[in-house]
Amino acid sequence: MYELIFIKSAEADFDSLDRALQNRVVEVLERIKINPRRYLKKLVGTDYYRLRVGDYRVIIHIDEPKKRLVILRIGHRKNVYL
């Protein structure tokens, strides 16, 4: 099982979401901790992955040696990739 690590910008992104969306993000993140590659899609040209939560995306780096999922950004699909 992987450990979830939020960087500061991801924490700020998470805090800016409404409570219902925060709950959905937490539910999905808890589900992917066992087998993350099943749910994540690799972003072209980077070492990052994306997780879809409705119209929102969670940008994640997989730290395989330490079994960590590093949450980098959380945002609406229109803005999160900028």
N, C-alpha and C positions, 0 to 999 in steps of 0.2 A: 504494500500500500504506500502511496506517495503522500508526502507532507505538503500542505499548501502554505506558501509564503507570499505575502502581499508586500510589494514595494510601496513607498510613501505615495507616489502618484496614483497607484491603484487604490490605495485606501481612501484618498480624496475622491476619486471617481466613484467608489462604492458609496461613500457617505453622501454624495450628491444625488443618488438615486432615491426614488420614493420607496417606502417601506415594502410594498408588495413586490416590486422588482428586486429589491435586495433579497427578499426571501426566495424568489425564484433562482437568483444567481447562486445563493448558498446551496439550495437543493441540488442544482446541476453540478456544482463543484464537488459536493460530497459524493455524488454518484460516479464521477469520473476518476476519483482517487485510486480505485482498484486497477483499472485498465484505461489510462488516459488516451492512448493512441486510437482506441476504438471510437472515441467521440470527437477528437480534434482533427482539424484540417491544417496541413502545413501551408504556411504563407510562402509564396514564390520568392526566391532570392534572399531569404532570411533563415535564421535558425528558430523562428517563432512559429507558433501555432495559434489558431483561432478556435474559439468555442462559441457556438451560436446559442443565444438565449432570446428568442423572439426577434425583435428588431435590434437588439443589442449584441455586442461582441465582447468577448473576453480574450485579450491577447496574452499568451502564455509562453514561457520558456520552460522546456523540460530539462532539468538537471539530473540526468540519468544516474551518474555515480552516487549522488547523495539521495536519490529517490525523492526529488522535490519538484513541485510544480510552482514556478515563480510567476505570480500574477503581475503583469506589467501595466496593463490598461484595461479599463472597462468603459464602454461608451456606445453611443448610437452608431449604427453601421455607417452612417453618412460621415461621421467625424473621427472615428476611432483610428483610422489608418493614416491620418495626416501626420 
